[in-house]
Amino acid sequence: MHYQILARKWRPQLFKDVIGQKYIVTAISNSLILNRIHHSWLFYGMQGTGKTTLARLLAKSLNCKLKISPNPCRKCSNCLEIEQGNFIDLHEIDGASKTKVEDIKELLENIPYRPTKGRFKIYLIDEVHMLSRHSFNALLKTIEEPPKHIKFILATTNLKKIPDSILSRCLYFQLKPINFKKIFLHISNILNQENILYEKKAIMLISQHANGSLREAITLIEQIISISNNNITEKIVKCTLNISNNDIILEIFMTIINQNIKTFSLLLDKISTSNINWENILIEILKALHYISMFQINPEIKSQSFYSKKNTKQIEEISNSLNHQSIYSYYKIALQGKKELSITPNQKMSVEMTLLRMLNLNTTLLHA
């Protein structure tokens, strides 16, 4: 039996199903409804936010046999072939592997020929920023005034590498990182539909770890489903992602605040003998400091927290012990320590020195 990965199985097939890109979906839909269809489009943004998905939906909307519409029928042969990835008039090109000018010239030679089945012949160039300067120059004239039956859809994760001469000839849209809550809700829905058991805290951790990339979240889910045997728990997620235990992170931080050097030393020994990612300690401290700052502004956010009740109580204690200036100072030290990890000869040594700097922070920053 053929298995379809979740990222492909749950790829949106209509604009209304696209997650977190409402502004862009509205703009494209209005263009299709008003029949104000540009000849060159460019989508840019971080990986996993929907660039290729939007490009394929646009191609399907333009080539649906029923009519040009933001709601393609999904029943005609054109729609079905686009969804299956074998539509003859949709040419998907990987800019990373087609960097030579000869590749672009070969593509341009076929531009004058009319589409075989569809209304338009569409060229989707992914990671277009990888094209060489000569390739962009060869593409320039055609992308400015293509034949009426040609549409270009470009996608990139690096807009700065696209020449201004190309940008000025495209409608371009920036895809934003997807909101943590939207990723959480979408992943939860997928798991419910797939009949996979999960703990809410586990999915919150995955959603946060994805850093705005829905595809990253779905890929992580796929991996963890296999590891967990269809029962995703917080413990398994933390182990898989090598996330430090919040108990020890907050315990370290409380010893720093209380200037408890003996306990601090014992905790460092405990960390050294455990299988822990040293960089992750600083990441979790930065996250905790951010949460503490937000908690001071709005205590109601604890209802949305991925921390346990025990950890939330510890955070309340820390929040009551620190003022905004001290939080900022700790955050600055932790951030600088993380930057130094790339140049340090030993991560353990670097993290310990960062924690010691936090321990030795001027105590006048603390509340009396």
Sequence and secondary structure as in RCSB ss.txt:
>XXXX:A:sequence
MHYQILARKWRPQLFKDVIGQKYIVTAISNSLILNRIHHSWLFYGMQGTGKTTLARLLAKSLNCKLKISPNPCRK
CSNCLEIEQGNFIDLHEIDGASKTKVEDIKELLENIPYRPTKGRFKIYLIDEVHMLSRHSFNALLKTIEEPPKHI
KFILATTNLKKIPDSILSRCLYFQLKPINFKKIFLHISNILNQENILYEKKAIMLISQHANGSLREAITLIEQII
SISNNNITEKIVKCTLNISNNDIILEIFMTIINQNIKTFSLLLDKISTSNINWENILIEILKALHYISMFQINPE
IKSQSFYSKKNTKQIEEISNSLNHQSIYSYYKIALQGKKELSITPNQKMSVEMTLLRMLNLNTTLLHA
>XXXX:A:secstr
     HHHHTS SSGGG  S HHHHHHHHHHHHTT   SEEEEE STTSSHHHHHHHHHHHHH SS S SS  S 
SHHHHHHHHT  TTEEEEETTT  SHHHHHHHHHTTTS  SSSSSEEEEEETGGGS HHHHHHHHHHHHS  TTE
EEEEEES GGGS HHHHTTSEEEE     HHHHHHHHHHHHHHTT EE HHHHHHHHHHTTT HHHHHHHHHHHH
HHHTSEE HHHHHHHHT   HHHHHHHHHHHHTT HHHHHHHHHHHHTS   HHHHHHHHHHHHHHHHHHHH GG
GGGG  S HHHHHHHHHHHHHB HHHHHHHHHHHHHHHHHTTT S HHHHHHHHHHHHHTS GGGB  
